[in-house]
Amino acid sequence: MPAWLLLIIVGVVLLILGVAITAAKFLIWIGIAVLVVSLIMGLARRSRV
């Protein structure tokens, strides 16, 4: 399972449970940032080949 997906899932679960809401939002944002970076790096690799 990709790291970004795991971070987003954990963040959403924490939000739903109402536990550590600030930390949950932070995890979701980190997950989205990792996803965007992964997509950009993947596109950069494809364009080089």
SULKA-V278776 format. One record per backbone hydrogen bond with DSSP energy under -1.0 kcal/mol. NH is the residue of the N-H (numbers start at 0). CO is the residue of the C=O. Records with the same first field share a line. If there is no record, write none. Layout:
NH = CO, CO
This chain:
5 = 1
6 = 2
7 = 3
8 = 4
9 = 5
10 = 6
11 = 7
12 = 8
13 = 9
14 = 10
15 = 11
16 = 12
17 = 13
18 = 13
23 = 19
24 = 20
25 = 21
26 = 22
27 = 23
28 = 24
29 = 25
30 = 26
31 = 27
32 = 28
33 = 29
34 = 30
35 = 31
36 = 32
37 = 33
38 = 34
39 = 35
40 = 36
41 = 37
42 = 38
43 = 39
44 = 40
45 = 41
46 = 42
47 = 43
48 = 44
